[in-house]
Amino acid sequence: MPLVSRRTLLAALPALALTVTAGGPARAGARSRAAGPDPGPAAGPAAGPRAKGAETVLAALARASRPLRSVRPNGDLSDLRPLGAAIGRSAVVGLGEAAHGARELFTLRHRVFRYLVEEKGFTTFALETNWAAGLRINDFVRHGTGEPRAIMAEEFGNGKWPWNVREYLNLITWMREHNLRNPDRQVQFMGNDLAYPRIADTLFERVLGYVTEHHPSLRPMFGRLYRELWAHAEESDFSALPQPERRRMAGQARHAVALLEGLRPEGGRPSYAWTVQHARVVAQTATLLSYDLEDERQIPEAMRYRDELMARNTAWWHRNTGHRILLAAHNGHTAYETYAPARYPRTQGAYLRKLLGDDYLSVGTTFGRGAATVPGDDGGWETTKFGPPREGSSEELLDRVVNVAGSRNFLLDLRSAPPAARAWLNESRVTRDIGPPGDPYRPFVLGDGHSVLIHLHRFRSARPLS
């Protein structure tokens, strides 16, 4: 069976599907792909109200908008109070990004987290990334273990994830500094995704160590269940195996979880709960990689499973720690409804809403124009430029609010907007979804996807650390 290529896997996982545009590459110096002004409306639902009707909606959106004074993480945060009011008592807030690799979307997220920590009692920042990487970063944030640049280079480098940038280094450094200043109000970092591209040795070791200490008679059985999977823990190695073999090993990993769940929590409930969760992540990773990600027919189910596991990991963290969480991921994950149903049938946001109800709130982002930088296939970085919004798109009218309201960036509570604005927000129209293959404009109902929107007029590329 052919090895699953890095390109195939990156295209399949939306955290790594990065910036796909309708245009082809335009190279100048560092590799760059430009997406200039769009040629015209796409086929599909509606270009939206025009003439007098459009002006009525525009005025209503402008009245409902609340200006953002800055998207930088430092300084006065009082302009985020309307966001705090919209969040209310929600325990988990998904702050999506319309495109990976955009500097101001990353710094905005840092700024929002600072506000939520200082004003709303949030304590965990959850990122769409490797569970084991999150554990390493959390050890630095809480205890100062390791050096953040080195950890990021090892966990996010070599084209694996788009987070190896200065903006995330600044966030992680701030979290450590906050904990040094506030030993009684510690913040934590979580990676809520599968253990890609390698199931970390530490996850196997923690599970087997717990079993050895508290249930030694079961140690040989767990050793047999994990032996082959551990030997093929590297994604490229595991994916090279025939699919029946991968499915068998994934079944063994799930059996290990079931065995653990049937045991008494010896050694204290927290230790037991973390052990079971580490075993779940091992099983999740093996299960996702047991799909054939070069078979287009299997990708939608694999992506549905991935969103479900990220939601379950996030809900587990909230319930196990009691923390309020800011969840950072692509809009296509955090929204209540999918932007691309053919490829991503159900979102993490939909699963979180099912698991947590009103305790989950989705904040989406839209933009006028900008540029984003993400890892390319060969380990370098690619920059994509996005031109003005397509005529008739959601972003076209939202970007006109900038001129009426007098603020380049603003937030909007979709639930309390005036009737004309709510009616517009509850209609389907083409909306940008940068990531999945194909035309980045897809029919979408913003009011069904998010409770709150943040619109940025322009953003720049993130700044890679390597």
Secondary structure as GFF3:
##gff-version 3
##sequence-region A 1 466
A	DSSP	alpha_helix	6	12	.	.	.	ID=ss1
A	DSSP	beta_strand	32	35	.	.	.	ID=ss2
A	DSSP	alpha_helix	51	64	.	.	.	ID=ss3
A	DSSP	beta_strand	66	67	.	.	.	ID=ss4
A	DSSP	three_ten_helix	78	80	.	.	.	ID=ss5
A	DSSP	alpha_helix	81	87	.	.	.	ID=ss6
A	DSSP	beta_strand	92	97	.	.	.	ID=ss7
A	DSSP	alpha_helix	103	120	.	.	.	ID=ss8
A	DSSP	beta_strand	124	130	.	.	.	ID=ss9
A	DSSP	alpha_helix	131	143	.	.	.	ID=ss10
A	DSSP	alpha_helix	148	156	.	.	.	ID=ss11
A	DSSP	alpha_helix	166	181	.	.	.	ID=ss12
A	DSSP	beta_strand	188	193	.	.	.	ID=ss13
A	DSSP	alpha_helix	201	214	.	.	.	ID=ss14
A	DSSP	three_ten_helix	216	218	.	.	.	ID=ss15
A	DSSP	alpha_helix	219	231	.	.	.	ID=ss16
A	DSSP	alpha_helix	235	239	.	.	.	ID=ss17
A	DSSP	alpha_helix	243	261	.	.	.	ID=ss18
A	DSSP	alpha_helix	269	289	.	.	.	ID=ss19
A	DSSP	alpha_helix	299	321	.	.	.	ID=ss20
A	DSSP	beta_strand	325	330	.	.	.	ID=ss21
A	DSSP	alpha_helix	331	334	.	.	.	ID=ss22
A	DSSP	alpha_helix	348	356	.	.	.	ID=ss23
A	DSSP	three_ten_helix	357	359	.	.	.	ID=ss24
A	DSSP	beta_strand	360	375	.	.	.	ID=ss25
A	DSSP	beta_strand	381	386	.	.	.	ID=ss26
A	DSSP	alpha_helix	394	405	.	.	.	ID=ss27
A	DSSP	beta_strand	409	413	.	.	.	ID=ss28
A	DSSP	alpha_helix	419	425	.	.	.	ID=ss29
A	DSSP	beta_strand	429	432	.	.	.	ID=ss30
A	DSSP	beta_strand	441	444	.	.	.	ID=ss31
A	DSSP	alpha_helix	446	449	.	.	.	ID=ss32
A	DSSP	beta_strand	452	459	.	.	.	ID=ss33
###
